[in-house]
Amino acid sequence: MIQLKDLRPEEVPADLRSETYFDFDANPFEHQSLFKETTSVYGAIEGIDAYATNWLETTASRFRKKARVFRSDTPAPCHTIGDFELLIEDGALFEPSRIIGSRDEGVCYTACIAGAARIIGADLYLDKGSVYIGSRTNVEAGVGIKGPTIIGEDTEVRQGTYLRGDVIIGNGAVIRGEIKNSVLMDKANFPHPSYLGDSACGFMTHFGNQATSANLGIFNGLVESADRKNIVVTIEGVQYDLGKPKMGICMGDYSQVGCNSVSDPGTFLKPFTIVYALSRINKGFYGPHEVLKNKPMENGVIERASLK
């Protein structure tokens, strides 16, 4: 058993490297340094919190020089609790339902709202981290956003979305469902009820309605957190311990998962991998340019075929 965290960069197998899944030359991503500065794609998922926290602090410093400033001791356009800071650029429409700030002494997080963003009727939780909402992004009523969370430009966050923190969403995305500790890159399309946790999803990836990513093994859920087994993947007969019990799915650029499908913890889809509806995807590595078909009557559960 090899511990992934102990490997030097050149020792990490290709199946666990970010460049296998994401082409940042063809599809630049504002937060691509998160992946380039870690030795594996799983390392990037584990680094979301630190990266997002640092980025949000830097961005807030820049916003304070040009945005309108509201704090918990000044009037805010909604019901509020606790300490927080709002930095709102001109042109933004900001009328949330609630702002939940920190109640710990000396702790204050920030919401940065870029110009032309539209937030109406959403709940912002600024008790554990800061939030950034990019220009021309529309956050509908009934959305819950917990920091640290970064949402890019021109993104649609639909009613019913629940962002649980440590979330990075790119530009031009469409989002609904529940997401935590995950990165969704530009034009990611997760527009229906679903769950995504401890995952990385590339350019123009897509979840169909009710698709979901399991991020904790079903038997690990039966034991206390300290006794859970780490996710182990096998590559060319060698076992690699990822170092933690939780991981959802890694979706390479343009990968798609059909309606009502579910992926096991530790699933890796390389670019242009398509999963038919009603499929169960076993832990492991698939693609690139592959179709996973749900054909239980003919071929057990999954038939694998080339994508033309």
VMD Tcl script that draws the C-alpha trace (Angstrom):
set ca {
  {0.00 0.00 0.00}
  {1.46 3.36 -1.05}
  {0.52 6.57 0.77}
  {-0.30 9.22 -1.83}
  {0.87 12.04 0.43}
  {4.35 10.52 0.65}
  {4.99 10.56 -3.11}
  {7.19 13.10 -4.84}
  {5.44 14.90 -7.75}
  {7.15 12.77 -10.38}
  {6.06 9.59 -8.57}
  {2.33 10.38 -8.65}
  {0.69 8.13 -11.30}
  {-0.95 9.87 -14.26}
  {-4.40 8.68 -13.18}
  {-4.12 10.89 -10.08}
  {-2.62 14.00 -11.70}
  {-4.74 17.07 -12.38}
  {-3.45 17.49 -15.94}
  {-5.01 14.15 -16.85}
  {-8.45 15.63 -16.22}
  {-8.22 19.38 -16.85}
  {-6.73 21.24 -19.83}
  {-6.05 24.72 -18.46}
  {-4.39 25.83 -21.71}
  {-7.60 25.23 -23.67}
  {-9.93 26.20 -20.81}
  {-8.26 28.67 -18.42}
  {-9.70 28.71 -14.90}
  {-9.18 31.57 -12.48}
  {-8.41 29.18 -9.64}
  {-6.25 26.73 -11.58}
  {-3.29 27.40 -9.25}
  {-5.10 25.27 -6.66}
  {-4.42 22.31 -8.95}
  {-1.03 23.33 -10.27}
  {0.40 23.81 -6.78}
  {-0.58 20.34 -5.54}
  {0.89 17.02 -6.60}
  {-2.43 15.25 -7.20}
  {-6.03 16.02 -7.99}
  {-7.01 14.62 -4.60}
  {-4.50 16.94 -2.96}
  {-6.30 19.84 -4.65}
  {-9.64 18.72 -3.21}
  {-8.06 18.55 0.24}
  {-6.62 22.06 -0.26}
  {-9.89 23.85 -1.12}
  {-10.42 25.35 2.35}
  {-6.94 26.88 2.64}
  {-6.97 28.18 -0.93}
  {-10.46 29.69 -0.72}
  {-9.80 31.31 2.66}
  {-6.62 32.98 1.42}
  {-8.21 34.11 -1.87}
  {-11.20 35.59 -0.05}
  {-8.99 37.54 2.35}
  {-6.95 38.98 -0.53}
  {-10.06 39.87 -2.51}
  {-11.70 41.56 0.48}
  {-8.64 43.79 0.90}
  {-9.01 44.90 -2.71}
  {-12.77 45.43 -2.43}
  {-12.47 47.71 0.62}
  {-10.79 50.33 -1.57}
  {-13.74 50.72 -3.92}
  {-16.92 49.16 -2.51}
  {-19.62 50.38 -0.16}
  {-18.94 49.04 3.31}
  {-21.57 47.78 5.74}
  {-20.86 46.18 9.07}
  {-23.00 44.54 11.68}
  {-23.19 47.79 13.67}
  {-24.61 49.72 10.68}
  {-28.00 49.25 8.96}
  {-28.16 46.26 6.61}
  {-30.89 45.47 4.06}
  {-32.18 42.35 5.85}
  {-32.44 40.47 9.14}
  {-28.98 39.90 10.67}
  {-27.32 38.05 13.53}
  {-23.73 38.29 14.77}
  {-20.71 40.14 13.37}
  {-19.98 40.43 9.65}
  {-18.78 42.82 6.94}
  {-20.42 43.56 3.57}
  {-18.47 45.01 0.65}
  {-20.86 45.85 -2.17}
  {-19.77 47.31 -5.51}
  {-21.90 49.87 -7.33}
  {-24.49 48.28 -9.59}
  {-25.06 45.20 -7.42}
  {-28.60 44.39 -6.27}
  {-28.25 42.97 -2.76}
  {-31.44 42.16 -0.86}
  {-30.84 38.83 0.91}
  {-33.26 37.28 3.33}
  {-30.81 36.84 6.23}
  {-27.16 37.32 7.09}
  {-25.84 35.05 9.84}
  {-22.57 36.44 11.17}
  {-20.13 35.15 13.74}
  {-21.02 35.22 17.43}
  {-17.45 34.49 18.50}
  {-15.64 37.50 19.95}
  {-13.15 39.04 17.54}
  {-14.25 36.92 14.56}
  {-15.71 38.71 11.53}
  {-16.08 37.37 7.99}
  {-16.86 39.28 4.79}
  {-19.24 39.07 1.85}
  {-17.85 40.63 -1.36}
  {-20.59 41.39 -3.89}
  {-19.34 42.42 -7.34}
  {-21.06 44.97 -9.55}
  {-24.15 43.78 -11.44}
  {-24.52 40.74 -9.17}
  {-28.12 40.07 -8.13}
  {-28.92 38.46 -4.76}
  {-32.55 38.49 -3.69}
  {-34.03 36.41 -0.86}
  {-30.97 34.22 -0.21}
  {-29.46 33.35 3.19}
  {-25.76 34.15 3.70}
  {-23.89 32.38 6.50}
  {-20.79 34.39 7.41}
  {-20.15 32.63 10.72}
  {-17.46 30.20 9.47}
  {-15.99 31.93 6.42}
  {-16.32 34.67 3.82}
  {-18.29 34.67 0.56}
  {-17.60 36.18 -2.87}
  {-20.28 36.56 -5.58}
  {-19.05 37.63 -9.00}
  {-20.34 40.17 -11.47}
  {-23.63 39.44 -13.26}
  {-24.22 36.34 -11.16}
  {-27.84 35.77 -10.17}
  {-28.60 34.15 -6.80}
  {-32.28 33.30 -6.51}
  {-34.52 33.36 -3.45}
  {-34.30 30.29 -1.23}
  {-30.55 29.75 -1.74}
  {-28.32 29.08 1.28}
  {-24.60 29.96 1.02}
  {-22.08 29.18 3.76}
  {-18.55 30.53 3.67}
  {-15.89 30.02 2.60}
  {-17.45 30.08 -0.87}
  {-16.36 31.68 -4.15}
  {-18.84 32.07 -7.02}
  {-17.59 33.44 -10.34}
  {-19.17 35.70 -12.94}
  {-22.28 35.15 -15.08}
  {-23.37 32.19 -12.98}
  {-26.95 31.17 -12.20}
  {-27.53 29.87 -8.67}
  {-31.04 28.46 -8.69}
  {-33.61 28.27 -5.93}
  {-32.96 25.30 -3.67}
  {-29.16 25.48 -3.89}
  {-27.34 24.74 -0.63}
  {-23.62 25.57 -0.68}
  {-22.21 24.18 2.54}
  {-18.80 25.86 2.48}
  {-15.39 25.23 0.91}
  {-17.01 25.65 -2.50}
  {-15.41 27.21 -5.58}
  {-17.60 27.77 -8.65}
  {-16.30 29.20 -11.92}
  {-17.80 31.54 -14.51}
  {-20.89 30.81 -16.56}
  {-22.04 27.90 -14.39}
  {-25.59 26.78 -13.57}
  {-26.03 25.37 -10.07}
  {-28.67 23.75 -7.91}
  {-28.60 20.98 -5.29}
  {-26.25 20.52 -2.32}
  {-22.50 21.08 -2.71}
  {-19.67 21.03 -0.18}
  {-15.86 21.02 -0.40}
  {-15.89 20.94 -4.19}
  {-14.61 22.83 -7.22}
  {-16.80 23.32 -10.30}
  {-15.00 24.98 -13.18}
  {-16.28 27.35 -15.87}
  {-19.57 26.41 -17.53}
  {-20.15 23.50 -15.16}
  {-23.81 22.54 -15.38}
  {-25.33 21.06 -12.21}
  {-28.81 22.57 -12.60}
  {-31.03 20.00 -10.85}
  {-31.43 18.45 -7.38}
  {-28.26 16.47 -6.68}
  {-25.39 16.09 -4.19}
  {-21.72 16.81 -4.79}
  {-19.14 16.55 -2.03}
  {-15.33 16.40 -1.89}
  {-15.16 16.56 -5.67}
  {-13.53 18.34 -8.62}
  {-15.48 18.92 -11.83}
  {-13.91 20.35 -14.97}
  {-14.95 22.59 -17.85}
  {-18.52 22.01 -19.10}
  {-19.12 19.01 -16.86}
  {-22.74 18.08 -16.18}
  {-24.96 16.18 -13.73}
  {-28.41 15.15 -14.91}
  {-31.46 15.37 -12.68}
  {-31.08 13.51 -9.36}
  {-27.55 12.30 -10.18}
  {-25.39 12.12 -7.07}
  {-21.86 11.44 -5.90}
  {-21.42 9.31 -2.80}
  {-18.41 10.59 -0.87}
  {-18.37 8.13 2.02}
  {-18.51 4.35 1.72}
  {-21.75 2.82 2.94}
  {-20.00 0.67 5.57}
  {-17.82 3.57 6.74}
  {-21.06 5.24 7.76}
  {-21.57 2.53 10.38}
  {-18.50 3.43 12.47}
  {-17.18 6.46 14.32}
  {-15.19 8.98 12.29}
  {-11.88 7.98 13.86}
  {-12.38 4.35 12.83}
  {-13.26 4.95 9.17}
  {-11.01 3.48 6.50}
  {-9.30 5.70 3.95}
  {-10.22 5.47 0.28}
  {-7.85 3.19 -1.61}
  {-7.62 3.07 -5.41}
  {-5.78 0.55 -7.56}
  {-3.65 1.61 -10.55}
  {-1.83 -1.03 -12.61}
  {-2.04 -3.47 -9.70}
  {-0.67 -1.02 -7.13}
  {-2.83 0.25 -4.27}
  {-2.73 3.94 -3.33}
  {-4.14 5.22 -0.04}
  {-5.61 8.69 -0.68}
  {-5.24 9.59 2.99}
  {-8.85 10.31 3.97}
  {-12.15 8.36 4.09}
  {-14.02 10.89 1.94}
  {-13.92 11.65 -1.75}
  {-16.75 12.05 -4.23}
  {-16.03 12.25 -7.96}
  {-13.37 13.75 -10.21}
  {-14.87 14.69 -13.58}
  {-12.56 15.63 -16.41}
  {-13.47 18.35 -18.90}
  {-16.74 17.72 -20.78}
  {-17.67 14.62 -18.73}
  {-21.39 13.97 -18.18}
  {-23.37 11.88 -15.67}
  {-26.93 10.98 -16.62}
  {-30.10 11.31 -14.56}
  {-30.49 9.22 -11.41}
  {-26.97 7.83 -11.62}
  {-24.72 7.44 -8.58}
  {-20.95 7.23 -8.33}
  {-19.02 5.40 -5.62}
  {-16.55 7.31 -3.46}
  {-13.28 7.56 -5.37}
  {-14.65 7.69 -8.94}
  {-12.51 9.30 -11.64}
  {-13.92 10.19 -15.07}
  {-11.36 11.38 -17.61}
  {-12.35 13.95 -20.27}
  {-15.30 13.20 -22.55}
  {-16.58 10.31 -20.43}
  {-20.36 9.90 -20.66}
  {-22.45 7.95 -18.12}
  {-25.92 6.77 -19.11}
  {-28.90 7.44 -16.84}
  {-29.69 5.01 -13.99}
  {-26.08 3.82 -13.77}
  {-24.10 2.89 -10.69}
  {-20.43 3.79 -11.28}
  {-17.98 1.66 -9.32}
  {-14.93 3.25 -7.74}
  {-12.09 3.49 -10.24}
  {-10.91 5.14 -13.44}
  {-12.85 5.57 -16.69}
  {-12.22 7.18 -20.07}
  {-11.19 9.30 -21.73}
  {-13.67 9.29 -24.65}
  {-15.78 6.49 -23.23}
  {-19.48 5.77 -22.73}
  {-20.70 3.86 -19.67}
  {-24.03 2.22 -20.49}
  {-26.60 0.83 -18.11}
  {-27.56 -2.48 -19.74}
  {-28.32 -4.93 -16.93}
  {-30.32 -7.36 -19.08}
  {-27.58 -7.78 -21.68}
  {-24.30 -7.20 -19.87}
  {-24.73 -7.37 -16.10}
  {-24.70 -3.73 -15.02}
  {-22.32 -1.62 -17.09}
  {-21.23 -1.97 -20.69}
  {-18.20 0.06 -21.76}
  {-17.98 1.34 -25.33}
  {-15.87 3.85 -27.24}
  {-17.18 7.38 -27.66}
  {-17.08 8.37 -31.32}
}
mol new
graphics top color blue
foreach p $ca { graphics top sphere $p radius 0.5 }
foreach p [lrange $ca 0 end-1] q [lrange $ca 1 end] { graphics top cylinder $p $q radius 0.2 }
display resetview
